[in-house]
C-alpha cells in the first residue's frame, strides 16, 4: 500500500491526508475520488479545506479491514497521483 495511508486499530480504519498546490487541484481529486467511491460502492469519510483533503476509510463490512478497503485506498492514491501529474 502507498505511503500515504496509516492503519489505525481502534476503530479499524485507513487514514490519509493529501496536500495540493491549489483549490482546483483539490477539487479535481475529490471529483475523481467520488467516481471511484461510486464504482466500488464504498464511501470514505472526507474532510477538506482549500488545499488539503483528509480521508478515512472504515471497513465496508464487519470490524476488520479487508482487501476491499485496501483496494479503495490504492485507488484514492492513484487519483492523487493523477492530479499531481496534471499540475
ZIRA-V347316 format. One record per pair of residues at least 12 apart in sequence whose ideal C-beta (glycine too) atoms are under 10 Angstrom apart, sorted by the first residue. I is the first residue (numbers start at 1). J is the second residue. Records with the same first field share a line. If there is no record, write none. Layout:
I: J, J
This chain:
1: 14, 16, 70, 71, 73, 74, 77
2: 16, 73, 74, 76, 77, 78, 80, 81
3: 16, 77
4: 16, 17, 18, 55, 73, 74, 76, 77, 80, 81
5: 55, 57, 69, 70, 73, 74, 76, 77
7: 57, 65, 69, 70, 73
8: 56, 58, 65
9: 65
11: 56, 58, 59, 63
12: 57, 58, 59, 62, 63, 64, 65, 66, 69
13: 44, 45, 55, 56, 57, 58, 59, 65, 69
14: 44, 55, 56, 57, 58, 59, 65, 69, 70, 72, 73, 76
15: 44, 45, 54, 55, 56, 57, 58, 73
16: 44, 53, 54, 55, 56, 57, 73, 76, 77, 80
17: 47, 48, 52, 53, 54, 55
18: 30, 33, 48, 51, 52, 53, 54, 55, 76, 77, 79, 80, 83, 84
19: 49, 51, 52, 53, 80
20: 48, 49, 50, 51, 52, 53, 80, 83, 84, 87
21: 51, 83, 84, 87
22: 50, 51, 87
23: 48, 49, 50, 51
24: 51, 83, 87
25: 51, 80, 83, 84, 86, 87
26: 48, 49, 50, 51, 52, 53, 83
27: 48, 53, 83
28: 79, 82, 83, 86, 87
29: 48, 53, 55, 76, 79, 80, 81, 82, 83, 84
30: 46, 48, 53, 55, 79, 83
31: 79, 83
32: 75, 76, 78, 79, 80, 82, 83
33: 46, 53, 55, 72, 75, 76, 78, 79, 80, 83
34: 46, 79
35: 75, 79
36: 71, 72, 74, 75, 76, 78, 79
37: 55, 57, 72, 75, 76, 79
39: 72, 75
40: 60, 68, 69, 71, 72, 75
41: 60, 68
42: 57, 58, 59, 60, 61, 68, 69, 71, 72, 75
43: 57, 58, 60, 72
44: 56, 57, 58, 69, 72, 73, 76
45: 57, 58
46: 76
53: 76, 80
55: 72, 73, 76, 77, 80
57: 69, 70, 72, 73, 76
60: 72
